[in-house]
């Protein structure tokens, strides 16, 4: 039987994994490049950019998403279809990465559907 405590620990591990796999780099003195562990269809890390503007921040992908979606579809992120549902199998050790891949696959499909409808 799975307990809430077990899942809380696994989620804690996921947050630590996400933090450890995100990097920041200054670009052109104005922008900060945020490299994430999220992968594109070529298994390259996704990057977004941030800069201060009018007391807030601008966050952008510098048109990467639109260009990539126009060029092709989405990666499977190591997930499988099972009776019209997507699933991934995980151990306690690889739970953070597998959970991440599943969520990324879901987001990928949702964003592709959104961009193709607009």
N, C-alpha and C positions, 0 to 999 in steps of 0.2 A: 504494500500500500504506500502510495506516495504521500508525503506530508508537506504542509505549507512550509515548514522549516527547511526541508530539503530543497524545495524550489526557490525559497528566498536565498539560500546559500549559492545556488546555481546562478541566480540573477545577479547576486553580488559579484560572482566570478565574471559574469558577462560585462558588467559595468567596468570592472578593473581591466578586462581584456580590451574593451573599447577605448578606455583612457590610454592604456599602454600602446595602442596601435594607431593613435592620432598624433600627428606632428604639425608644428607651426613653423613658417618661414617667412621672413620679411621679403617683399618683392617691390622693387622700384621705390622704396622708401615710403610708399603710400598705401600699399595693399599688404595684407597678411594672407598667405596661402595656407589653407587648412587641408592637409592630406589625411583622408579617412581610411578606415579598413574596408569600406564598401567598395565593391569591385564592379567595373563595367563589363561589357560582354567580352572584352579581350583579356579579362582578369587584371586590368590595371587599376590601381587605387584611384578612387574618385577624389577630385580636388575642388574645393570651393574657395572663394576669395572674399575677404572682408576689408572694409575701410570705414573710417569715421566720416560722417557727413551730417551736417545740420543738427548736431546734438545727439545723433543716433548712429546707426551703422547700415551700410549697404552690404548685402550678401549676394553674391552672384556666382554662377558657374561659367561666366564668360561665353555663353552660348553653346557650351559643350553638349548639354543634354539634347537640345533640339537637333544639332548636327548629327549626333550619334544615333538618335532615334530615326532620323531621316535616312541614314546610311544603312540601317539594319534593324533587326529585332533585338531581343533580350537574351542573355545567357540563362542557362538552367540553374546555376548556382548550386549544383550538386543535389538538387531536389528531384523527387520522383512524383509522377502522377499515380494516384491510387483511388480508383472509383470516383473520379471527378474532383478529388482533393489533392493538394500537393503535400508531400511529407518528406521528412528527413529523419534519419536514425542517428542517435547520438549516445555517447557514453558520458559518464560524469566528467571525464578528462576533456572531451572535445565539445561539450555542451555549449560553451560560449560561441565558438565559431559556427557550429551547426545551427543554433538559434538565430544567429546573425544572418546566415545564408538563407534561411527560410523567410525571415522578415524581408530581406533584400529582394528575394524572388517575388514576394507578394507586392512590395512597393514598385518593383520594376514593371510588373504587369499592370498595376493601377496607373502608374505614370504614363505608360505607353498608351493605354486606353484613353486617358485624359487628353494627351497631346494629339492623338489621332482624331479625336472627336471635335477638337476646337479648330 
